[in-house]
Amino acid sequence: MADRDRALQLIRTKGPVVPSNISKELGKNILFTSVILSELVASKLLKMSSLKVGSSPLYYIPGQESRLEEFHSYLNEKDRRTYAFLKSGKVLREKDQDPLVRVSLAQIKDFAVPLEVTIKGEKEIFWKWHGLTNEEATPLIREILEGPKKQEITEEPVRQPAVETVLAAPAKEETEAEDIEEEKIPRELFLPKRPRAERTESQQLLKEPDDPFYQKVKKYLQTHDATIIHGEVTKKGKEVDLEIIIRTKLGNLPYFCRAKDKKHIQDPDLASAYVKAQMMKLPLLFLATGDLSKKASAMMQEEFSSVAFKTM
């Protein structure tokens, strides 16, 4: 039996494993085994976890996702608390959580699945437990939202970026984890994802938002060699979300940019933007007309060290 087939059979029997487990069984060195596992991941025969056991991810066969829970003790203390909180609640409304929980939810990618919904024109993020189907999540979200009367929930296309990279501004640590495929979302509640498509600077907005703050942000970015690929006014005259390309000597670098017209940026402002950037798999540039609060500044040094913050 070929080494690839033996590796697959072992993982099918044992469940999620680190490379050293397979290396011993195959009688091969770690480097050779890692190459085999990487090829199996590339062929979609295996998946790779975001969670690390030591410095290694776990390799598992699609369908063995629930068995990753056996390794939740390898999460750091903060993420273990969030893991238990989400497992108990099944669905969490992001805006109801404190900033540290919001960041932690974005970190435990093997167990927390983000869902974006639009409620009366306002977008919100909910997190569901990975073992929960969308059909099971739907009534739980409605229960959180509605009370005795149903709120109107409308559909809009959701943007999904194509570029994944680590940028020059203090960048978040790279992970070897393969993207976790999101389930299709029920049309009556959740928003469909836009197909991935490679973007270039030539793909400009068909129609720019007619908003004075948006124009102010655009002018600022232009003076700093940045081009807007996609822009959206999330709060008229106060807040915009953008996908941008910044031209540097190292090449064109993509960012998710949130710009906010606010005197003092608080830690929840940073947390909300950080989670959105994580979902888009892009680093975050936060622009503001004001400065950081004392608490937000402290969090920039700890939880949000990869975020680039600029005052316009």
ROGU-298677 format. One line per field, with one value per residue (C-alpha): residue number from 1; residue in one letter; y, x, z negated. Coordinates in Angstrom, 1 decimal, padded with zeros to 4 digits, always signed. Each point is the difference from the previous one (the first is absolute). Layout:
! residues N
nr: c(NUM,...)
rest: c(A,...)
yy: c(Y,...)
xx: c(X,...)
zz: c(Z,...)
END
This chain:
! residues 312
nr: c(1,2,3,4,5,6,7,8,9,10,11,12,13,14,15,16,17,18,19,20,21,22,23,24,25,26,27,28,29,30,31,32,33,34,35,36,37,38,39,40,41,42,43,44,45,46,47,48,49,50,51,52,53,54,55,56,57,58,59,60,61,62,63,64,65,66,67,68,69,70,71,72,73,74,75,76,77,78,79,80,81,82,83,84,85,86,87,88,89,90,91,92,93,94,95,96,97,98,99,100,101,102,103,104,105,106,107,108,109,110,111,112,113,114,115,116,117,118,119,120,121,122,123,124,125,126,127,128,129,130,131,132,133,134,135,136,137,138,139,140,141,142,143,144,145,146,147,148,149,150,151,152,153,154,155,156,157,158,159,160,161,162,163,164,165,166,167,168,169,170,171,172,173,174,175,176,177,178,179,180,181,182,183,184,185,186,187,188,189,190,191,192,193,194,195,196,197,198,199,200,201,202,203,204,205,206,207,208,209,210,211,212,213,214,215,216,217,218,219,220,221,222,223,224,225,226,227,228,229,230,231,232,233,234,235,236,237,238,239,240,241,242,243,244,245,246,247,248,249,250,251,252,253,254,255,256,257,258,259,260,261,262,263,264,265,266,267,268,269,270,271,272,273,274,275,276,277,278,279,280,281,282,283,284,285,286,287,288,289,290,291,292,293,294,295,296,297,298,299,300,301,302,303,304,305,306,307,308,309,310,311,312)
rest: c(M,A,D,R,D,R,A,L,Q,L,I,R,T,K,G,P,V,V,P,S,N,I,S,K,E,L,G,K,N,I,L,F,T,S,V,I,L,S,E,L,V,A,S,K,L,L,K,M,S,S,L,K,V,G,S,S,P,L,Y,Y,I,P,G,Q,E,S,R,L,E,E,F,H,S,Y,L,N,E,K,D,R,R,T,Y,A,F,L,K,S,G,K,V,L,R,E,K,D,Q,D,P,L,V,R,V,S,L,A,Q,I,K,D,F,A,V,P,L,E,V,T,I,K,G,E,K,E,I,F,W,K,W,H,G,L,T,N,E,E,A,T,P,L,I,R,E,I,L,E,G,P,K,K,Q,E,I,T,E,E,P,V,R,Q,P,A,V,E,T,V,L,A,A,P,A,K,E,E,T,E,A,E,D,I,E,E,E,K,I,P,R,E,L,F,L,P,K,R,P,R,A,E,R,T,E,S,Q,Q,L,L,K,E,P,D,D,P,F,Y,Q,K,V,K,K,Y,L,Q,T,H,D,A,T,I,I,H,G,E,V,T,K,K,G,K,E,V,D,L,E,I,I,I,R,T,K,L,G,N,L,P,Y,F,C,R,A,K,D,K,K,H,I,Q,D,P,D,L,A,S,A,Y,V,K,A,Q,M,M,K,L,P,L,L,F,L,A,T,G,D,L,S,K,K,A,S,A,M,M,Q,E,E,F,S,S,V,A,F,K,T,M)
yy: c(+000.0,+003.4,+002.4,+002.4,-002.8,-001.2,+003.5,+000.4,-003.4,+000.8,+003.4,-001.6,-002.4,+002.2,+003.3,+003.4,-000.4,+002.1,-000.9,-001.8,-002.5,-001.0,+000.2,-002.7,-002.3,+000.4,-000.3,+003.3,+003.2,+003.1,+001.9,-002.8,-000.6,+003.7,+000.1,-003.0,+001.7,+003.3,-001.8,-001.6,+003.4,+001.5,-002.9,+000.7,-003.5,+001.5,+003.2,+001.8,+001.7,+003.5,-001.3,-001.0,-002.8,+001.4,+001.6,-002.5,+000.1,-003.0,-001.9,-001.7,-001.4,+002.1,-001.1,-000.4,+003.7,-000.9,-002.0,+003.3,+000.7,-002.7,+002.4,+003.2,-000.1,+001.2,+003.4,+002.8,+000.8,+002.9,-002.1,-003.0,+002.3,+001.2,-003.6,-001.0,+003.1,-000.6,-003.7,+000.7,+002.8,-001.5,+003.4,+003.4,+003.4,+001.8,+003.5,-001.4,-001.3,+001.8,+000.9,-002.9,-002.6,+001.5,-000.4,-003.5,-001.1,+000.9,-001.9,-003.4,-000.6,-003.8,+000.5,+003.4,+000.7,+003.6,+000.9,+003.4,+001.1,+003.2,+001.2,+003.0,+001.2,-000.5,-002.7,-002.2,-002.9,-003.1,-002.9,-003.5,-003.2,-002.0,-003.0,+001.9,-000.1,+003.2,-001.3,-000.5,+003.4,+001.9,-000.3,+000.8,+003.2,+000.9,-000.5,+002.4,+002.6,+000.0,-000.4,-000.4,+001.7,-000.9,+002.5,+000.5,-001.6,+000.7,-001.5,+001.8,-001.4,-000.4,+000.9,-002.6,+000.9,-002.1,+001.1,-001.5,+001.5,+001.4,+003.6,+002.3,+001.8,-002.1,-003.1,-002.8,-003.3,-002.3,-003.2,-003.2,-000.8,-000.7,+002.1,-001.5,-000.2,+001.8,-001.8,+001.4,+002.5,-000.3,+002.7,+001.0,+001.3,+000.0,+001.9,-001.9,+000.3,+001.7,-002.4,+000.5,+001.9,+001.5,+003.8,+002.5,+003.8,+000.4,-001.4,+003.3,+000.7,+000.2,+002.7,+001.8,+000.7,+003.5,+000.7,+002.9,-002.2,-002.6,+002.6,+001.3,-003.5,-000.5,+003.2,-001.0,-003.4,+001.4,+002.2,-003.1,-002.1,-002.1,-001.0,-000.9,-003.3,-000.1,+002.5,+000.0,+002.6,-001.8,+003.2,+003.0,+002.7,-001.9,-003.4,-001.8,-003.5,-000.4,-002.5,+001.8,-000.6,+001.9,+000.4,-000.6,-000.8,-003.6,+000.0,+000.6,-001.0,-000.6,+001.2,+000.1,+003.6,+001.4,+003.8,+001.6,+003.7,-000.1,+002.0,-002.9,-003.5,-002.6,-003.6,-001.3,+002.0,-001.8,-003.4,+000.3,+001.0,-002.6,-002.8,+001.2,+000.0,-003.5,-001.2,+001.5,-001.4,+003.4,+002.1,+003.1,+003.6,+002.2,+003.7,+002.5,+003.7,-000.2,-002.0,-003.2,-000.1,-001.1,-003.5,-000.3,+001.1,-002.7,-002.7,+001.1,-001.1,-003.3,-001.5,+002.1,+000.2,-000.8,+002.9,+003.2,+003.1,+003.4,+003.4,+001.9)
xx: c(+000.0,+001.3,+001.0,-002.8,-002.6,+001.5,-000.1,-003.6,-000.9,+001.8,-001.8,-003.3,+000.5,+001.7,-001.8,+001.9,+003.7,+003.2,+002.8,+002.1,-002.8,+000.0,+003.8,+000.4,-002.6,+001.5,+003.6,+000.9,+001.5,-002.1,+000.9,-001.0,-003.2,-000.9,+000.4,-002.5,-002.5,+000.3,-000.7,-003.1,-001.2,+000.6,-002.0,-002.9,+000.3,+001.1,-000.7,+002.4,-001.1,+000.6,+000.5,+003.7,+001.2,+003.4,+001.1,-001.8,-003.6,-002.2,-000.7,-003.4,-002.4,-003.0,-002.8,+002.2,-000.4,-001.8,+003.0,+002.1,-001.9,+002.2,+002.9,-001.7,+002.3,+002.8,-001.8,+001.3,-001.9,-002.0,-001.0,-001.0,-002.4,-001.5,-000.1,-002.1,-002.2,-000.8,-000.5,-002.5,-001.9,+000.2,-000.5,+001.5,-000.9,+003.4,-001.2,-001.1,+003.5,+002.9,+003.0,+002.2,-002.7,-000.5,+003.7,+000.1,-003.0,+001.9,+003.1,-001.8,-000.7,-000.4,-003.0,-001.6,-001.6,-000.9,-003.3,-000.9,-003.6,-001.8,-002.8,-002.0,+003.1,+002.5,+002.6,+000.8,+002.3,-001.1,+002.3,-001.3,+001.5,+001.7,-002.1,-003.3,-001.7,-001.3,-003.5,+000.6,+001.6,-002.9,-002.6,+002.7,+000.9,-003.6,-000.5,+002.8,-001.3,-003.7,-001.7,-003.8,+000.1,+002.0,+002.4,+000.4,+003.2,+001.1,+002.6,+002.9,+003.2,+002.9,+003.5,+002.6,+003.6,+002.3,+003.4,+001.7,+003.3,+002.1,+000.8,+002.8,-001.9,+000.3,-001.4,-001.8,+001.8,-000.4,-001.8,+000.2,-003.6,-002.1,-003.1,-003.0,-002.8,-003.2,-003.3,-002.6,-002.2,-003.8,-001.3,-002.8,+002.5,+003.6,+001.8,+001.5,+003.8,+001.2,+002.2,+003.7,+001.6,+003.4,+000.0,+002.4,+000.3,-001.8,-003.2,-001.4,-003.4,-002.8,-001.6,+001.7,-002.0,-001.4,+001.3,+002.3,+001.9,+000.7,+001.4,+002.2,+001.4,+000.5,+002.0,+002.1,+000.8,+000.9,+002.6,+001.5,+000.3,-003.1,-002.8,-003.5,-001.2,-003.3,-001.7,-003.1,-001.6,-001.0,-001.1,-000.7,+002.5,+001.6,+001.4,+001.2,+001.4,+002.4,+002.2,+003.1,+003.3,+003.0,+003.0,+003.4,+003.5,-000.8,-003.0,-003.8,-001.3,-003.7,-001.6,-003.5,-000.4,-002.6,-000.2,-001.9,-000.9,+000.3,+001.9,+001.1,+000.2,-001.0,+001.1,-003.4,+000.6,+003.4,-001.5,-002.8,+002.3,+002.6,-002.6,-001.2,+003.6,+000.6,-003.1,+001.3,+003.5,+001.5,+002.1,-001.8,+000.7,-002.1,-000.3,-001.6,-000.5,+000.7,+002.4,+000.0,-001.5,+002.4,-001.5,+000.0,+003.6,+000.9,-001.8,+001.9,+003.2,-001.5,-003.0,+000.2,+003.8,-000.5,-002.4,+001.3,-001.7,+000.3,-001.6,-001.1)
zz: c(+000.0,+001.0,-002.8,+000.9,-000.3,-003.3,-001.4,+000.9,-001.5,-003.2,-000.4,+000.9,-002.9,-002.5,+000.7,+000.0,-000.4,+000.0,+002.6,-002.6,-000.6,+003.7,+000.3,-002.6,+001.6,+003.5,-001.2,+001.8,-001.2,-000.8,+003.1,+002.3,-001.9,+000.0,+003.8,+000.3,-002.3,+001.9,+003.3,-001.5,-001.2,+003.4,+001.5,-002.4,-001.5,-003.3,-001.9,-002.3,-003.3,-001.1,-003.6,-000.7,-002.1,-000.9,+003.2,+002.3,+001.4,+000.0,+003.2,+000.4,+002.5,+001.0,-002.3,-003.1,-001.0,-003.2,-001.2,-000.1,-003.2,-001.7,+000.4,-001.3,-003.1,+002.3,+000.4,-002.2,-003.1,+001.5,+003.1,-002.2,-001.9,+003.3,+001.4,-003.1,+000.2,+003.7,-000.4,-002.8,+001.7,+003.6,+001.5,-001.1,+001.2,+000.5,-001.1,-003.4,-000.7,-001.6,+002.2,-001.2,+000.7,+003.5,+000.8,-001.5,+002.1,+003.1,-001.2,-000.7,+003.7,-000.5,-002.3,+000.7,+003.4,+000.8,+001.6,+001.4,+000.1,+000.9,-002.2,+001.2,+002.0,-002.8,+000.2,-003.0,-000.7,-001.9,-000.9,+000.0,-001.5,+002.7,-000.6,+000.5,+003.4,+001.5,-000.3,-003.8,-000.3,+001.7,-002.8,-002.6,+001.8,+000.4,-003.7,-000.8,+002.5,-000.1,-003.4,+000.6,+003.4,+003.0,+001.4,+003.7,+001.3,+003.5,+002.3,+001.5,+001.7,-002.3,+001.2,-000.3,+000.8,+002.1,-001.3,-003.0,-001.1,-002.8,+000.3,-001.0,-002.7,-003.2,+001.5,-001.7,-000.3,+003.0,-000.5,+002.0,-000.5,+003.0,+000.4,-001.6,+002.6,-001.1,+000.4,+002.3,-001.9,+000.0,+002.3,-002.3,-002.6,+000.9,+002.8,+002.9,+000.5,+003.2,+002.0,-000.3,+002.8,+000.3,-000.2,+001.4,-000.3,+003.3,-001.6,-001.3,-001.4,+002.5,-002.1,-002.9,-003.1,-000.1,-003.5,-001.2,-002.4,+002.6,+002.3,-002.8,-000.7,+003.8,+000.2,-003.0,+001.5,+003.3,-001.6,-001.6,+003.2,-000.7,+002.3,-001.0,+001.5,-001.7,-002.3,-002.1,-002.3,-003.1,-001.9,+002.1,-000.6,-002.8,+001.1,+003.1,+000.7,+002.8,+001.8,+001.1,+001.7,-001.3,+002.3,-001.6,+001.1,-000.8,+002.3,-000.2,-003.4,-000.8,-003.2,-001.6,-001.0,-002.4,-000.3,-002.8,-000.7,-003.7,-002.6,-002.1,+001.3,-002.6,-000.4,+001.3,+003.2,+000.5,-000.8,+002.4,+002.9,-001.0,+000.2,+003.4,+001.3,-001.4,+001.8,+003.3,-000.7,+000.4,-002.3,-001.5,+000.6,-002.3,+000.9,-002.3,-000.3,-003.7,-002.2,-002.0,-003.5,-002.8,-000.1,+003.8,+000.1,-002.6,+002.0,+003.2,-001.9,-001.0,+001.8,+003.1,+000.6,+003.7,+000.6,+001.8,-001.4,+001.6,-000.9,+003.1)
END
